[in-house]
Amino acid sequence: MRKEYDFSNSIQNPYAKKVKKQISIKIETDTISYFKALAEKVGIPYQNLMNAYLTDCAVNHVEPKLEWS
């Protein structure tokens, strides 16, 4: 390895805005089980499936319809 590197001609990462951020969130066990089963059926990791679903909701501006009784 060199002692110093020259980054003056480097370009910015075009995917930098798409970086995922690790968070901690409490999700009901039934919900996790649902996504794990669905993920196994579709063939992708359940966390990726949950992320894809939430991303789709955000892109389409889906608002929850909560009814308290």
Helices and strands as residue ranges (DSSP letters): G 16-18, H 29-42, H 46-59
